[in-house]
Amino acid sequence: MLVGPDGLVGTYRKTHLPFLGVDRFAVPGDELPVFETPLGRIGIEICYDLRFPEVTRALALAGADIVAHPTNFPVAARIQTELITRARAAENRVYLLTANRVGRERWGEFCGWSQIVDPYGNRLAEAGETGEALLTAEVDLEKARDKDYVIPGTYELYLFGHRRPELYTALVEETRTVTTTTTT
């Protein structure tokens, strides 16, 4: 849930479940809302949702300036904190705020590395791998709202204007479910 000074702003249910632990008994969410707040338009994606580039893109297309990303990335998923957070922010021109767990709980060890990434993929603030931290950074919403990067005649990117949705139909076609089995 997203809570503001006046209470509940909205809710989001994780849309992609990796079927680990309690996820096996949960039902995934079926919408990607963006919430208007005094801080800007905020979208949410939880943990594994980040691995699907379509989620962050859909939130950006719906007008999100900021994407909040609470997660429980284990040490084995450290690559998400190194590369994917920065890529998702840059490819969608949004601020990505990742809040990850640290420490151990039973069988799991979490990699930490919470961070605030700007629309260019730069980390504005980051925490370490151990210990809790409070991160803050200045956010310029105009950077997130400007989806085009243009230096006339030299360098022009229209990340949203140059999209070719007619080529992406495979993204929404029904596909077979991939299942895995483990052997002992």
Buried (B, 14 or more C-beta within 10 A) or exposed (E): EBEEEEEEBBEBBBBBBEEEEEBEEEEEBEEBBBBEBEEBBBBBBBBBBBBBBBBBBBBBBEBBBBBBBBBBBBEEBBEBBEEBBBBBBBBBBBBBBBBBBBEEEEEBBBBBBBBBBBBEBEBBBBBEBEEEEEBEBEBEBEBBBEBEEEEEEEEEEEBEEEEEEEEEEEEEEEEEEEEEEEEE
